[in-house]
């Protein structure tokens, strides 16, 4: 099975349409009402919102320690990512992190405990809007280069993803469990599909998934846009520009009780990660040995 990904911009995106809202419509509708609706939505931020951008981010947060996630540039990679802690400035200054053709590198840092930095990065006050400082919630800074690919998976938290610099292509598919042929739950991969790339699915091997993907949505998230992605929805993402900077907010919600598979995987994964010190990546200290 193959979609129109290489020609997405030329021929349009495949799948069902994704609803669009203005920021004012989002505020009027309300975050909780959007969560209850339980469908992906793209929200356009006001044009006068100005975040830090790449240079401003490097200047303000360059000394901050962040986690660098590294993996081979292979959409079918079955190994765990490796990680190490570096200063954000190092990622921007060392071109090897962005130009090595055999490696994908991405920065991830949860800055929820620095609301002033969150607001500066975004260009607006996000604390009341997302209530991201509650237990288990997160405000994550993501930075990646062209081609970095996140394999198909689901989140156990509600996800609001804001594109600040660069564009990302998302493929989204409705909640489900065995139709997606999950990887080993026992090894902490229950939130990931054996079909790593929804653009390249073998119908003989994954017939139920082919049927499920008939309901997929595809979109390219542009700077100044925010994607609401409900918990339990399967998705993958690919960075399209030389520099891609996103902020996303993960928010816990009782909706998870209506999705037993998602809840079970989340609970098991939390225990597995605590006992083993590993989830879908090697611990930073292991990567440096």
ABEGO torsion letter per residue (X at the ends): XBBAAAAAAAAEBBEBBBBBBBAAAAAAAEAAAAAAAGBBBBBBBBAABBBAEAAAAAAAAAABBBBBBBBBBBAABABBBBBBBBBAAAAAABAAAAABAABBBBBBBBAAABAAAAAAAAGBBAAAAAGAABBGBBBBBBBBBBGBBBBBBBBABBBBBBBABEBBBBBBBBBEBAAAGBBBAAAGAAABBABABAABBBAAABAAAAAAAAABBBBBBBBGBBBBBBBGBBBBBBBABABBBBBBBBBBBAAAAABAAAAAAAAAAAAAAAAAGBBABBBAAAAAX
